[in-house]
Amino acid sequence: MVTRASLLFLAAAMLVPSSTHAATLVERLGFQSTDKALIINCDDVGMCHSENMASFDALTKGVATSATVMMPCPWVPEVVEWKKQHPEANLGVHLTLTAEWRRYRWGPLLGRELCPSLVDDQGYMPPDCDPLWAKVNADEAYRECKAQVEMAIRLGLDPTHIDNHMGSLQTHPELWKVYLRLGKEYNLPLRLASKSLYALMGQPKQRDEYDAAGVLGPDVLMYGPEIPAKEPDTPAGVPAYYEQILRSLKPGMVTELYLHCGYDDVELQNIAGSHARRQADHDWLVSPDTRKLIDTLGIKLIGYKALKELQRKG
């Protein structure tokens, strides 16, 4: 028998917010459900002096919120010195298994004897992912990447996260398990892509594996089809390109945008063909107009340290 009292109880229950709503990453980080949170990461720190100085400038004077360090590269000691003066900086490990420049190369920390599948005939890391994947041994890749994380910890960089140079781990159908394993072992967040992007890369269940392991990462990575703008043909088009990206950010999401900073000087000109673009990336990060646009759009800038602290709370 339905009584008036039971009807009142049912009506009151319908007014109580559902407890089944799973908090989004944005909400778990303390933001509103409709906020747009953005990580801006400088890749390739440690590669050379120019890359270091431009990235340091973007971190201290610009809108960059984190950076990742290539531990096998020769300019890492400069990063270590800078970190001592900037202990609050968000620095991660840019796991490196490739060395793409023709006249500027590096090899694995563990050496060619312990990692023969990770080097070419000259003893350097291969220049791209395809030659790496052609002969890579997953156990050797794991040991080398683990050595890179251990080195970062030992040198006092206090890593806030892990990502991967040129996607050599993230986009491989088997090596991504090495990536996940390191995120779990060191309890560090990883650079992750959206579920839809993993599906396009032929790994529709990959993001679920990271989530099930409790490893955090951004909801969206600005990469490939996620980018709503065409790559600029010249450095002059860089500001408009990034403005279009900022205006496209989805509410209720944590997005990562990664750039490559450098000064267009003699050093970088003799290393990378992208020297002018890297200067343009730096200039956009330190421009007052960029800061103003981010504020106008209500974008919440965060570093990876926030994800690290959240992940370690369990």
Long-range contacts (C-beta under 8 A, 24 or more apart in sequence): 24-219, 24-252, 24-253, 25-216, 25-218, 25-219, 25-253, 25-254, 26-219, 26-252, 26-253, 26-254, 28-310, 29-254, 29-302, 29-306, 29-307, 29-310, 31-300, 33-252, 34-251, 34-252, 35-251, 35-252, 35-298, 35-300, 36-249, 36-250, 36-251, 36-252, 36-253, 36-255, 36-297, 36-298, 36-299, 36-300, 37-253, 37-254, 37-255, 37-299, 37-300, 37-301, 37-302, 38-65, 38-246, 38-249, 38-254, 38-255, 38-256, 38-257, 38-294, 38-299, 38-300, 38-301, 38-302, 39-65, 39-66, 39-218, 39-254, 39-255, 39-256, 39-257, 39-301, 39-302, 39-303, 39-304, 40-64, 40-65, 40-66, 40-256, 40-257, 40-258, 40-259, 40-285, 40-301, 41-65, 41-66, 41-67, 41-68, 41-92, 41-163, 41-191, 41-256, 41-257, 41-258, 41-259, 41-304, 42-66, 42-67, 42-68, 42-258, 42-259, 42-260, 42-261, 42-285, 43-67, 43-68, 43-94, 43-163, 43-165, 43-258, 43-259, 43-260, 44-68, 44-70, 44-94, 44-165, 44-260, 45-69, 45-70, 45-79, 45-91, 45-94, 46-70, 46-71, 46-73, 46-75, 46-76, 46-78, 46-79, 46-94, 47-73, 47-75, 47-271, 48-73, 48-74, 48-75, 48-104, 48-262, 48-267, 48-268, 48-271, 49-75, 49-78, 49-267, 50-262, 50-263, 50-265, 50-267, 50-268, 50-278, 51-75, 51-260, 51-261, 51-262, 51-268, 51-278, 52-78, 52-79, 52-82, 53-263, 54-261, 54-262, 54-263, 54-278, 54-279, 54-282, 55-261, 55-282, 56-82, 56-86, 57-261, 57-282, 57-286, 58-259, 58-261, 58-282, 58-285, 58-286, 59-86, 59-89, 60-86, 61-286, 62-282, 62-285, 62-286, 62-287, 62-290, 62-291, 63-285, 63-286, 63-290, 63-291, 63-294, 63-301, 64-259, 64-261, 64-285, 65-90, 65-301, 65-302, 65-303, 65-304, 66-90, 66-91, 66-92, 66-160, 66-161, 66-303, 66-304, 66-305, 67-91, 67-92, 68-92, 68-93, 68-94, 68-161, 68-162, 68-163, 69-93, 69-94, 69-152, 69-157, 70-94, 70-96, 70-106, 70-165, 71-96, 71-109, 71-148, 71-151, 71-152, 72-96, 72-99, 72-106, 72-107, 72-108, 72-109, 72-125, 72-148, 73-106, 74-106, 76-155, 79-157, 80-155, 80-156, 80-157, 83-156, 83-157, 83-158, 84-156, 87-158, 90-160, 90-161, 90-303, 90-304, 90-305, 91-152, 91-157, 91-158, 91-159, 91-160, 92-159, 92-160, 92-161, 92-162, 92-163, 92-188, 92-304, 93-148, 93-149, 93-152, 93-157, 93-159, 93-161, 93-162, 93-163, 94-163, 94-164, 94-165, 95-145, 95-148, 95-149, 95-162, 95-163, 95-164, 95-165, 95-168, 95-169, 95-179, 95-182, 96-125, 96-148, 96-165, 97-125, 97-126, 97-132, 97-136, 97-141, 97-144, 97-145, 97-165, 97-168, 97-169, 98-125, 98-126, 98-127, 98-128, 98-129, 98-132, 98-165, 98-166, 98-168, 99-124, 99-125, 99-126, 99-127, 100-127, 100-128, 100-166, 101-127, 101-271, 101-272, 102-127, 103-270, 103-271, 104-270, 104-271, 108-144, 108-147, 109-144, 109-147, 109-148, 109-151, 110-143, 110-144, 110-147, 114-140, 114-143, 115-140, 115-143, 115-144, 116-140, 117-141, 118-144, 128-166, 129-166, 129-167, 129-168, 129-171, 129-172, 132-168, 133-168, 133-172, 133-175, 136-175, 138-174, 138-175, 138-177, 138-178, 141-169, 141-175, 141-178, 142-178, 142-181, 142-182, 145-169, 145-178, 145-179, 145-182, 146-182, 146-185, 149-182, 149-186, 159-186, 159-188, 160-188, 160-189, 160-303, 160-304, 160-305, 160-307, 160-308, 161-188, 161-189, 161-190, 161-191, 161-304, 161-307, 161-308, 162-186, 162-188, 162-189, 162-190, 162-191, 163-190, 163-191, 163-258, 164-191, 171-201, 173-202, 173-203, 176-203, 176-206, 180-209, 180-210, 180-213, 180-215, 183-210, 183-213, 183-215, 184-213, 184-214, 184-215, 187-311, 187-312, 188-215, 188-308, 188-311, 189-215, 189-216, 189-217, 189-304, 189-307, 189-308, 189-311, 190-215, 190-216, 190-217, 191-217, 191-218, 191-221, 191-256, 191-258, 192-217, 192-218, 192-221, 193-220, 193-221, 193-223, 193-226, 194-219, 194-220, 194-221, 194-226, 197-221, 197-223, 197-224, 197-225, 197-226, 200-224, 200-225, 214-311, 214-314, 215-311, 216-307, 216-310, 216-311, 217-307, 218-253, 218-254, 218-255, 218-256, 218-307, 219-250, 219-253, 219-254, 219-255, 220-250, 220-253, 220-254, 220-255, 220-256, 221-255, 221-256, 221-258, 222-255, 222-256, 222-257, 222-258, 235-276, 235-277, 235-279, 235-280, 236-280, 238-277, 238-280, 238-281, 238-283, 238-284, 239-284, 239-287, 239-289, 239-290, 242-284, 242-290, 243-293, 246-293, 246-294, 246-297, 246-299, 247-297, 249-297, 249-299, 254-302, 254-307, 259-284, 259-285, 261-285
